[in-house]
Amino acid sequence: MVKGKVTHFEIPVDKMDRAKKFYAEAFGWNLMTTPGAAPGQEYVMAIGTKVDAKGMNTEVGAINGGIIARGKPVKNPVITIEVDDMDAAIEKIKKLGGKILMPKTSMAEMGFFGYFEDSEGNTMGLWQSSRRM
């Protein structure tokens, strides 16, 4: 069953150092570089809420996100939607005319992520947590 809850955001940037300074100073976000999160790209976690030891949000109704170099597939801000079963969600997206831009990809022990294009041409994210609710 697809949860459909918005769980993450990503902000693509042209100059990582400039963007990190901006978001840290403008909003007080804790920014942590995550090595190896995306092959060949620096990924910076943007944390503005309380998190657990794995960096997962613990505040009800609040989300954290990331800052990533602008490029394929992330050219514009992306919201990420959590699903229980990413494989089933991907099949449903394809059946409804969406396109998979990045297939289900493991993110350490935290879960799986991927990107898709919706029926309107928007890039969106998918997330499946490895933790069982």
N, C-alpha and C positions, 0 to 999 in steps of 0.2 A: 504494500500500500504506500503510495506517495504521500509524504507529509505535507510538502508544499510550503514549508516555513522558510522565510528568508533568514539565512544563517551567517552570511559573510558578504563582504564587498571587496572589490579590488579597484584601485585607482592607478591607471597607467600614467607614466611620467616620461618626460624627455631627459631630464637631468636629475638623477637620483639624489645627489647630495643637496641640491637646492630644494627638492620636494621634501626630503626628510626634515630639513631645517624648518621649512614652512609649516608642516603639520605638527611637528613637535612644539614649536613656539605658538602657533595659532590655537591649538586645541589641547596642548599638554599630553599628547599621545606618547606612550612608551613605544619606541621603535626598535625592533630586534631583527637583525639580519638572520635569515634561515638558510644555511648552506645546503645546497643540493635539493631544495624543495621543488624546483623546476629545472629540468636539464638545460644547462647553458645560460641560465638567467639568475640574477640576484633577486631575491624575494625578501621583502622587509615586512614583517608583521606589524600592523598598526593597532596598538592595544589601548583602548580608552575605558575598558571595564575591568572588573575583577576576573582573574583567571585562575585555573588550577595548575598543578605542577606540569601538566602537558601543554599548557597554554590555551586550554579550552575555556570559553566563557562560562562564568558561573552566575551571572546576573540575568534574571528572568526578563525577557523582552529586549535585551540589549545585544548588539552584535559587534564584533571586531572585524578587522579586515586586513588588507595587505596593499603594499605599494610595489608595483612591478614596472619594468621598462616597457614603454609603449612598443607594440609590435604585434605579430600574429600570435595567438588569436585575440589578444587583448589590446584593442585600439582605443576604446572608450570605456568609461566606468562600467563595471560589471556587478550585478547582484548575483549571489549564489543561493540556490534553492536546495534544501536538504530533502533527501529521499531515503526510504528504507532499503530499496533494492535498485541500485544504479542500473543494472543490466535490464531490468523491466522498464525503468524510466526511459532508457535510451531507445528501446524498441518502440515504446509508445510515442516518443518524440519523432522518430523516423516515420512511423505510421501516419502521424498527423502532419507530415510535410516539413518537419524540422531537419536540420543537418547537424551531424556530429563533427565538431571542429577539433576536439582533442578527446580521444577515447578515455575510458575509465583508467585512471593512473593512481598508483599507490603513493601515499604520502606518509612514509615511515609507518609507525604503529597507530597513527591517528585516524586513518580512513582512506577514502578514495575521492579524487576530484576529476572533473572533466569540463569541457566547454561545449556548448551547442549554439546553433543559430535558430532562433524561433521563426515562426511563420512570417514575421514582419522584418526579418533581417537583423534583429538585435542579437548580439553575443551575450549569452547568459552562462552562469556556472551551475554545476551540479556537485553535491557533496553527499557522501554516504559515510557516516561515522562508524568507526570500528567498535565503539562502545555500544553495548546492548542496553536498551532502556527497559 
